[in-house]
Amino acid sequence: MEQSKDSPDALRRACARPALALIDVVTDKPEIALPSKIQWTRAKGFGLYMPHAVSNSCADEAVELANTRFR
């Protein structure tokens, strides 16, 4: 599934199957859905994650994540 408009039909077809179904969804990796109001605990968690990611040689991922959060 590449378009969000296709999701209702894809879910309907998957649920109608008598067996297990797999829905393949294409997403933008760095895109993260943010809540309308950012909670302190989430901001704290993000702040705790960044130094950990950088110290574990994941600096490129940390920068990518920060860039997507503050677009």
Beta strands, then each sheet from edge to edge (+ up, - down):
end
